[in-house]
Amino acid sequence: MRGRALFAAVTLALSSTLVLAPTLASGVQFGPSDIPTVFYISKSDDGNRVDYAMRLDATCTAQNDDTVFPYWREFEPPPVHTKPLGAFAHLGYGISEQRRVNAGKADAAYQVRLKQFSQRPVWITTFRDDSGRCKALARCQIGTVRLAQLLSIFVKLSGPLSVDYIVVKGRNLQSGQLIEERINR
């Protein structure tokens, strides 16, 4: 009988932890040098989006290779709030690979591959701006522009687990012109 009571108590504790974990983990906290939004993915089914942030130290560089992370920025219902991605959302919006490729005294460079956009690496450079704040510039190929600034990706959903097309949005860094590329799935 004692074994059953112990099993029941452990089961209850674990199930409470699993149920309460998303509530306790709600809200994403940022440090003074972190960058809350480097780029984001919005989708057609609601106004919420997945933002990609960076954890940086006071020198505007990361201490490890896992500096870029996605999280939900929810606009619906108001007010705006943030929360970590759940395990299921990581399948669609997660990162398959990231690494620091260069670190200097004034800047650092990272390569990131998204799970569902892995054919095009995203290159991110971090630096300190004139006001002393950490900034980041994300770049990837958009259309025929090899290293355009990546601003956002729009996903047109055709069902709960299927994509009709995506639109990659950015800026040509040579001309300053806004550019888009539609990719049919």
matplotlib code that plots the C-alpha trace (Angstrom):
import matplotlib.pyplot as plt

x = [0.0, 2.8, 4.3, 1.0, 0.7, 4.3, 3.6, 0.4, 2.2, 5.0, 2.5, 0.5, 3.6, 4.8, 1.4, 1.1, 4.5, 3.7, 0.4, 1.8, 5.1, 3.8, 2.1, 5.1, 7.4, 5.2, 6.9, 10.4, 12.9, 15.7, 19.0, 20.4, 22.4, 19.9, 18.2, 14.5, 13.8, 16.5, 13.8, 10.4, 8.0, 4.3, 1.6, -1.8, -4.0, -3.7, -1.7, 0.8, 4.3, 7.5, 10.4, 14.0, 16.1, 19.7, 21.3, 24.4, 26.9, 28.1, 30.5, 27.6, 28.8, 27.5, 29.2, 28.1, 26.7, 23.1, 22.6, 19.6, 16.3, 12.7, 9.7, 6.1, 5.1, 1.4, -0.7, -4.0, -5.7, -4.3, -2.1, 1.0, 2.8, 5.6, 6.1, 8.5, 7.8, 6.3, 7.8, 5.3, 6.0, 9.8, 9.1, 7.9, 9.8, 12.8, 16.5, 18.2, 21.8, 23.6, 27.2, 29.4, 31.7, 33.7, 34.2, 36.2, 36.6, 33.8, 31.5, 30.6, 29.1, 26.7, 25.2, 21.7, 19.6, 15.9, 14.3, 11.8, 14.1, 17.3, 18.3, 19.1, 21.3, 20.7, 23.9, 23.7, 26.2, 26.1, 27.7, 27.4, 25.8, 26.8, 24.6, 26.3, 23.4, 23.9, 22.3, 22.1, 21.8, 20.3, 21.1, 20.1, 19.5, 16.2, 15.5, 18.6, 20.1, 22.7, 23.1, 20.0, 18.9, 16.3, 13.4, 10.6, 9.1, 5.4, 3.8, 0.5, -1.0, -3.3, -4.3, -3.3, -0.1, 0.5, 1.9, 0.7, 3.6, 6.1, 7.2, 10.7, 10.9, 14.0, 16.1, 18.7, 21.7, 23.3, 20.3, 18.2, 15.2, 12.6, 12.5, 10.3, 10.5, 7.6, 8.4, 5.7, 5.6]
y = [0.0, 2.4, 1.9, 2.8, 6.0, 7.0, 6.3, 8.3, 11.2, 11.2, 11.0, 13.9, 16.0, 15.3, 15.9, 19.2, 20.2, 19.4, 21.3, 24.3, 24.6, 26.7, 29.1, 29.5, 29.9, 32.6, 35.8, 36.0, 38.0, 40.0, 41.3, 44.8, 43.7, 41.2, 41.9, 41.1, 41.0, 40.3, 39.2, 37.5, 35.1, 36.1, 33.8, 34.1, 32.5, 35.3, 38.4, 36.6, 35.9, 34.2, 36.6, 35.5, 37.1, 37.0, 36.7, 38.9, 40.0, 43.5, 43.3, 42.5, 39.0, 35.6, 33.4, 30.2, 29.0, 28.9, 32.7, 32.9, 31.7, 31.9, 32.9, 33.9, 37.5, 37.5, 40.4, 38.7, 39.2, 42.5, 43.5, 42.2, 39.5, 37.0, 33.3, 30.5, 28.2, 24.9, 21.6, 21.4, 24.9, 24.2, 21.8, 24.6, 27.6, 26.1, 26.4, 23.4, 24.7, 27.8, 28.7, 31.7, 32.1, 35.1, 37.3, 40.5, 43.3, 45.4, 42.8, 39.1, 37.0, 34.0, 31.5, 30.2, 27.7, 27.5, 24.0, 24.9, 27.3, 25.4, 25.7, 29.4, 30.2, 33.4, 35.4, 37.7, 40.3, 41.9, 45.3, 48.3, 51.4, 55.0, 55.2, 52.2, 49.7, 46.2, 45.8, 43.0, 42.8, 39.6, 38.8, 36.0, 35.5, 37.1, 36.7, 37.5, 39.6, 37.3, 39.0, 41.2, 42.3, 39.9, 41.7, 39.1, 36.0, 35.7, 32.2, 31.7, 28.6, 26.4, 24.2, 23.5, 21.7, 22.8, 25.9, 27.4, 29.8, 32.0, 35.5, 36.5, 40.3, 42.4, 45.3, 45.4, 46.8, 48.3, 50.3, 50.5, 49.2, 47.0, 43.6, 40.4, 36.9, 34.5, 30.8, 28.4, 25.1]
z = [0.0, 0.8, -2.7, -4.3, -2.2, -3.1, -6.8, -6.6, -5.0, -7.5, -10.4, -9.0, -8.5, -12.0, -13.6, -11.7, -12.9, -16.5, -16.3, -14.5, -16.4, -19.3, -16.8, -14.7, -17.7, -19.4, -20.3, -21.8, -19.9, -21.5, -20.2, -20.8, -23.8, -25.3, -28.6, -28.4, -32.1, -34.8, -37.3, -37.0, -38.7, -38.9, -40.1, -41.8, -39.2, -36.5, -35.6, -33.4, -34.5, -33.6, -32.9, -32.9, -30.1, -29.1, -25.7, -25.6, -23.0, -22.3, -25.3, -27.7, -28.2, -27.1, -24.6, -26.4, -29.7, -28.6, -28.4, -30.9, -29.7, -30.9, -28.7, -29.2, -29.3, -28.9, -30.0, -29.7, -27.4, -26.2, -24.4, -26.1, -24.2, -24.8, -24.0, -24.8, -27.8, -26.8, -28.1, -31.0, -32.2, -32.2, -35.1, -37.3, -35.9, -34.2, -35.0, -36.5, -36.2, -35.0, -34.4, -34.0, -37.0, -36.0, -33.0, -33.0, -30.4, -32.0, -33.6, -33.9, -36.7, -36.4, -38.8, -38.0, -39.9, -39.2, -39.2, -42.0, -43.9, -43.6, -47.3, -46.7, -43.8, -41.9, -41.1, -38.1, -37.2, -33.8, -32.9, -30.7, -32.2, -31.6, -28.5, -27.0, -27.4, -28.9, -32.3, -34.8, -38.6, -40.0, -43.7, -46.1, -49.8, -50.9, -54.6, -56.5, -53.7, -52.0, -48.6, -48.2, -44.8, -43.4, -41.8, -41.6, -43.1, -43.7, -43.8, -45.6, -44.0, -46.0, -43.0, -39.4, -40.5, -44.1, -45.8, -49.1, -49.6, -47.7, -48.4, -47.3, -46.7, -46.4, -47.7, -50.4, -48.4, -51.6, -52.7, -49.5, -51.5, -49.7, -51.4, -51.2, -52.5, -52.6, -52.3, -53.1, -51.1]

ax = plt.figure().add_subplot(projection="3d")
ax.plot(x, y, z, "-o")
ax.set_aspect("equal")
plt.show()
